Amino acid sequence: MVSRWRPLPDTLDPAGRLLAQELRVLKERTGLSLDGLARKTPYSKSAWHRYLNGEKLPPRAAVEALGRVAGADQLRLLGLYDAAHRARTAPAPAGNPPAATESGQPAPPTGPARRKLRGAAALIALTAVVATMGAAASIASIPAHAVRAEWTAPDTCHGHRCQGRFPRRFGCHRDARAESTITDDTYTVRLLFSPACGTVWSEVQPRSGGAQKVSIWVGRDARLTSHPGGRTGRAVSPMLATEDLHSAVACARVADRVACTGALELRTPARPDPDHDLPDPTFLLHAAR
């Protein structure tokens, strides 16, 4: 079923309009609803609504994600993105400052001034697309911004840029959702995922005793934090970047118990060896099959 798209905003520059139109074509090609697209990518339904309706310039990583799902020509698609990004960040032409509105904000340009801005944006768009298609090296490595309705993830933390970092320090906890939970009288262990940051981590809330280790696994990749004296409050692991939530496992040791949740559900007594008390990657991979 073809979506009924609302008209793009009149204030959208030509390069941004081209990008929004191309993203709409790719979205239709996938056959996915906005909910389905949110499940396939690290971006929320509301974020895709804004991107596809030209209300907000999407982050480069979102454009790449949709391109992968739709099987698009990434070189051409990222050329359109670069053009839109340059047009959006291009400095205004020199001249008299615009008059302010009653609210104190500068009034938008009108008449010839507005046509000049649109013309400059179109020229930037054409130049960027031609340069990008001429050589892959022209694609700039722009930091990926992960966007959600309430906030924007910092440029320094998205996907693999977040690897090994703690979620609260970079705001990734703000849109976190629990993908899986395991609970007993001793603990609650959660596998958490941030769509905005594109990362997963483990969180444990001890009910008795203290959390000694908290780890997150994606395949053979893992991150761990230790509390030799036992942490009585909430404890989290560092983050791992992943687009495949089905392979993520969150584990924790609380007192003499070990629990895991996610691709593997596990409750077991802790091993006596403190260096090998959590499941190793080989065990996790076999048990999760």
C-alpha positions as CSV (number, residue, x, y, z in Angstrom):
1,M,0.0,0.0,0.0
2,V,1.4,3.4,-1.0
3,S,1.6,5.9,1.7
4,R,-0.3,9.2,1.6
5,W,2.4,11.8,2.0
6,R,1.8,15.3,3.3
7,P,3.2,18.1,1.1
8,L,6.8,19.0,2.0
9,P,7.2,22.4,3.8
10,D,7.6,25.4,1.5
11,T,10.5,26.5,3.6
12,L,12.5,23.4,2.7
13,D,15.5,24.1,0.5
14,P,15.9,22.3,-2.9
15,A,18.6,20.0,-1.7
16,G,16.6,19.0,1.4
17,R,13.5,18.5,-0.8
18,L,15.4,16.2,-3.1
19,L,16.7,14.2,-0.1
20,A,13.2,13.9,1.5
21,Q,11.7,12.8,-1.8
22,E,14.4,10.1,-2.3
23,L,13.9,8.9,1.3
24,R,10.2,8.6,0.7
25,V,10.8,6.5,-2.5
26,L,13.1,4.2,-0.5
27,K,10.7,3.8,2.3
28,E,8.0,2.8,-0.2
29,R,10.4,0.3,-1.7
30,T,10.9,-1.4,1.7
31,G,7.1,-2.0,2.1
32,L,7.5,-1.2,5.7
33,S,5.3,1.0,7.9
34,L,7.0,3.6,10.2
35,D,6.8,1.1,13.0
36,G,8.5,-1.5,10.9
37,L,11.2,0.9,9.8
38,A,11.8,1.8,13.5
39,R,12.3,-1.9,14.3
40,K,14.7,-2.4,11.4
41,T,16.8,0.7,12.3
42,P,18.1,2.4,15.5
43,Y,15.7,5.3,14.9
44,S,12.2,5.8,16.4
45,K,8.9,6.0,14.5
46,S,8.5,9.7,15.4
47,A,12.0,10.4,14.2
48,W,11.3,8.8,10.8
49,H,8.0,10.8,10.6
50,R,10.0,14.0,10.9
51,Y,12.7,13.0,8.4
52,L,10.3,11.8,5.8
53,N,8.1,14.9,6.0
54,G,11.1,17.3,5.7
55,E,10.6,18.6,9.3
56,K,14.2,17.7,10.3
57,L,17.4,16.9,8.4
58,P,18.1,13.2,9.3
59,P,21.5,12.2,10.6
60,R,23.8,10.6,8.1
61,A,23.6,7.3,9.9
62,A,19.8,7.3,9.5
63,V,20.1,7.8,5.7
64,E,22.6,5.0,5.6
65,A,20.4,2.7,7.6
66,L,17.4,3.3,5.3
67,G,19.6,2.8,2.3
68,R,20.7,-0.6,3.6
69,V,17.2,-1.7,4.3
70,A,16.0,-0.6,0.9
71,G,19.0,-1.9,-1.0
72,A,19.8,1.6,-2.4
73,D,22.8,2.9,-4.2
74,Q,24.6,4.3,-1.1
75,L,27.0,6.4,-3.1
76,R,24.2,8.4,-4.8
77,L,22.1,8.5,-1.6
78,L,24.9,9.9,0.5
79,G,25.6,12.4,-2.2
80,L,22.1,13.7,-1.8
81,Y,22.6,13.8,2.0
82,D,25.8,15.7,1.7
83,A,24.1,18.2,-0.5
84,A,21.3,18.7,1.9
85,H,23.7,19.0,4.8
86,R,25.8,21.6,3.1
87,A,22.7,23.6,2.1
88,R,21.4,23.5,5.6
89,T,24.7,24.7,7.1
90,A,25.6,27.2,4.3
91,P,26.2,30.8,5.6
92,A,23.6,33.4,4.7
93,P,24.6,35.9,1.9
94,A,26.2,39.1,3.2
95,G,24.0,42.2,3.2
96,N,21.7,44.1,5.5
97,P,20.5,42.1,8.5
98,P,16.9,40.8,8.3
99,A,14.2,42.7,10.2
100,A,13.1,41.2,13.5
101,T,9.6,39.9,14.1
102,E,7.5,40.8,17.1
103,S,9.0,37.9,19.0
104,G,12.5,39.3,18.4
105,Q,13.5,36.6,16.0
106,P,14.8,37.6,12.5
107,A,12.2,37.4,9.9
108,P,12.7,34.8,7.1
109,P,14.0,36.3,3.8
110,T,11.4,37.0,1.1
111,G,11.4,38.0,-2.5
112,P,14.8,38.2,-4.3
113,A,16.7,37.4,-1.1
114,R,14.8,34.1,-0.7
115,R,15.3,33.2,-4.3
116,K,19.1,33.8,-3.9
117,L,19.2,31.4,-0.9
118,R,17.3,28.8,-2.9
119,G,19.6,29.2,-5.9
120,A,22.7,28.9,-3.7
121,A,21.3,25.8,-2.1
122,A,20.5,24.2,-5.5
123,L,24.0,25.0,-6.7
124,I,25.5,23.4,-3.6
125,A,23.3,20.3,-4.1
126,L,24.3,19.9,-7.8
127,T,28.0,20.3,-7.0
128,A,27.9,17.8,-4.1
129,V,26.1,15.1,-6.1
130,V,28.4,15.4,-9.1
131,A,31.5,15.3,-6.9
132,T,30.3,12.4,-4.9
133,M,29.3,10.3,-7.9
134,G,32.7,11.1,-9.5
135,A,34.7,9.7,-6.6
136,A,33.8,7.8,-3.4
137,A,36.6,9.7,-1.6
138,S,34.5,12.8,-1.8
139,I,32.1,11.5,0.8
140,A,33.0,13.3,4.0
141,S,33.0,11.3,7.2
142,I,30.4,13.3,9.1
143,P,29.7,12.3,12.7
144,A,26.4,10.4,13.0
145,H,23.7,12.2,15.1
146,A,21.2,9.8,16.6
147,V,18.0,11.7,17.0
148,R,14.9,11.1,19.1
149,A,11.9,13.3,19.8
150,E,13.1,14.6,23.1
151,W,16.8,14.9,22.6
152,T,19.8,14.5,20.3
153,A,22.6,12.2,21.1
154,P,26.0,13.9,21.3
155,D,28.2,13.8,18.1
156,T,30.9,12.0,20.1
157,C,28.7,8.9,20.9
158,H,26.8,6.9,18.3
159,G,27.3,3.2,17.4
160,H,30.9,2.2,17.6
161,R,31.8,5.7,18.9
162,C,30.0,4.6,22.1
163,Q,31.8,1.3,22.4
164,G,33.1,0.8,26.0
165,R,31.5,4.0,27.3
166,F,28.9,4.3,30.0
167,P,25.3,5.2,28.9
168,R,24.5,7.9,31.5
169,R,27.6,9.9,30.7
170,F,26.5,10.4,27.1
171,G,22.8,10.5,27.6
172,C,22.1,7.2,26.0
173,H,19.9,6.2,29.0
174,R,17.3,8.8,28.1
175,D,15.6,6.7,25.4
176,A,16.7,3.3,26.7
177,R,14.1,0.5,26.6
178,A,14.3,-2.9,28.2
179,E,14.6,-5.6,25.5
180,S,14.7,-8.4,28.0
181,T,14.5,-8.9,31.8
182,I,15.2,-11.7,34.2
183,T,14.2,-11.5,37.9
184,D,14.4,-13.5,41.1
185,D,14.6,-12.8,44.8
186,T,18.3,-11.8,44.5
187,Y,18.4,-9.5,41.5
188,T,16.7,-8.0,38.4
189,V,18.9,-8.0,35.3
190,R,17.9,-6.1,32.1
191,L,19.2,-5.9,28.6
192,L,18.8,-2.3,27.6
193,F,18.9,-0.7,24.1
194,S,19.1,2.9,23.1
195,P,17.8,3.5,19.5
196,A,19.3,7.0,19.5
197,C,22.9,5.8,20.4
198,G,22.5,2.4,18.6
199,T,23.9,0.6,21.7
200,V,23.1,-2.1,24.2
201,W,24.2,-2.6,27.8
202,S,23.4,-4.6,30.9
203,E,21.8,-3.2,34.0
204,V,21.4,-5.0,37.4
205,Q,19.4,-4.0,40.4
206,P,20.4,-6.2,43.4
207,R,17.7,-7.1,45.9
208,S,20.0,-8.7,48.3
209,G,23.8,-8.8,48.4
210,G,25.8,-6.7,46.0
211,A,26.5,-6.7,42.2
212,Q,30.1,-7.9,41.7
213,K,30.2,-8.1,37.9
214,V,28.0,-6.7,35.0
215,S,28.7,-7.7,31.4
216,I,27.2,-7.2,27.9
217,W,27.8,-9.6,25.0
218,V,27.2,-9.4,21.3
219,G,28.6,-12.6,19.8
220,R,32.2,-12.8,21.0
221,D,32.5,-9.1,21.7
222,A,32.0,-8.2,25.4
223,R,32.3,-5.3,27.9
224,L,32.5,-5.8,31.6
225,T,32.6,-3.8,34.8
226,S,33.6,-5.2,38.2
227,H,32.8,-4.2,41.7
228,P,35.0,-6.5,43.9
229,G,33.4,-5.2,47.1
230,G,29.9,-5.6,45.7
231,R,27.7,-2.7,44.6
232,T,24.4,-2.5,46.5
233,G,22.6,-0.1,44.1
234,R,22.0,-0.2,40.4
235,A,25.0,-1.1,38.3
236,V,25.5,-1.1,34.6
237,S,28.0,-2.4,32.1
238,P,29.7,-0.3,29.4
239,M,28.0,-0.2,26.0
240,L,28.4,-2.2,22.9
241,A,27.2,-1.1,19.4
242,T,24.9,-3.4,17.5
243,E,22.0,-3.5,15.1
244,D,21.2,-7.1,15.9
245,L,19.4,-7.2,19.2
246,H,18.8,-10.9,18.8
247,S,22.5,-11.7,19.5
248,A,22.8,-9.5,22.6
249,V,23.2,-11.1,26.1
250,A,23.2,-9.2,29.4
251,C,24.8,-10.9,32.4
252,A,25.5,-10.1,36.0
253,R,26.9,-11.7,39.1
254,V,25.1,-10.9,42.4
255,A,26.4,-12.5,45.5
256,D,26.8,-16.2,44.6
257,R,24.4,-16.2,41.6
258,V,24.8,-15.5,37.9
259,A,22.0,-14.5,35.6
260,C,21.8,-13.7,31.9
261,T,19.0,-12.4,29.7
262,G,18.5,-11.6,26.0
263,A,19.5,-14.2,23.4
264,L,20.1,-16.5,26.4
265,E,18.1,-16.9,29.6
266,L,20.3,-18.3,32.4
267,R,20.2,-18.7,36.2
268,T,23.1,-20.6,37.8
269,P,25.4,-20.6,40.8
270,A,28.6,-18.6,40.3
271,R,31.7,-20.6,39.5
272,P,34.3,-20.5,42.3
273,D,37.0,-19.1,40.0
274,P,36.5,-15.3,40.1
275,D,38.2,-15.0,36.7
276,H,35.8,-17.4,35.1
277,D,32.6,-16.9,37.1
278,L,30.6,-15.5,34.2
279,P,29.8,-17.6,31.0
280,D,32.5,-17.4,28.4
281,P,31.7,-16.5,24.7
282,T,31.9,-20.1,23.5
283,F,29.3,-21.2,26.0
284,L,27.0,-18.2,25.2
285,L,27.2,-18.8,21.5
286,H,26.3,-22.5,21.8
287,A,23.6,-21.9,24.4
288,A,22.0,-19.2,22.4
289,R,21.5,-21.3,19.3
